[in-house]
Amino acid sequence: MYRNIIEKLKEWKNKEHWEPLVLTGAHQVGKTYILKEFGEREFSNVTYIDCIG
């Protein structure tokens, strides 16, 4: 599924100096899904850490 947020994340990735990435939004709208999808598409090595619970 294509979402416009992917383009914004690619812009973040292509910056010369990365700033911390903070993705906020309502509960259960796909924040985790989109970050996992972006990580798998754009990086060769991804680690997912869940700090809840």
Summary of the structure (lengths in Angstrom):
residues: 53
radius of gyration: 11.7
end to end distance: 28.7
largest distance: 34.8
contacts: 75
relative contact order: 0.17
helix: 40%
strand: 0%
